[in-house]
Amino acid sequence: MKELIEFIAKSLVENPDAVTLEEEEKEDGSILIKLGAAQDDMGRIIGKQGRTAKAMRTLLNAKATRENKRASLQIME
């Protein structure tokens, strides 16, 4: 799941080397993915009215559901 978000994020930004991802597994078994990027690229990650971020969350949830897991995406500023 981390690879999916990493691919999408690096495809969107101008500085793909600045994209950082952390994957944490919570006590209840769900997965939290923390996404960070350069300050200049945060607008591209979030998108107009948060549409891009919402789309990434939707794709992440679809992939997690196929694997019978729960996942969430947190965008770090």
N, C-alpha and C positions, 0 to 999 in steps of 0.2 A: 504494500500500500504506500509505503514511503517513496518507492521508486516512481509510482504514478504521479504523486504530487510534485516530486522533484522534476520530473520530465516536463510537466505542464508549466511550473514556475520558471524553469530555466528557458523555456521557449518564449515566455512572455516578456522577460526583462532584457535590458540592454547590457547589463553586467551580470552574466550568469555565474561568475566566480564568487559573487557576494551572496548568493542564495545559500541559506543554512537551514538544515532540517534536524529536528530531534524527535525521536520516537520514544514515548513512555508508555509502559503498560500499567494501568491503574489496578487497584486492589480488586475491583469487580470484574476484571478481565477485559475491560474496554481499552482501546488504544487511543492515545492523544498524540497528534502530530503537531509540532510547533514549527511554523514557517517564518523565516526572517529573510529580509532582502535589504539592499541598499536603500537609503532614504529616497533617492530619486526614482526608484523603481516601485515604491509602495503603491502608487496610484495605478500602475499597470496590474499589480497583483490583485488589488481590491476591485478595480473597475468602477464604472459609473454606477452610482447608487448600490455598490456592493455586488453587482451582478456576476462578475468574474469569480469572486470569492464564493458566492453562493453556488455557482456552477461546479467549482472544485469540490465543495462540500458534498454536493449531490453525487458526483462521480465517486468520491471516497466512500460515501454511505452505500452506494450500489455495489462496489467491490467488497466492502466489509460484509454486506448481507450475503453475498455469494459464498463467503468463507465462514458464515455463521458467527460473525463477530460484530462488535460495535466499535465505531471509530468516530473521532471528531478532529476538526482542524482548527488550530488557534494561530492567528496571524500576529506575530510579534512586531511591535513598532519600535 
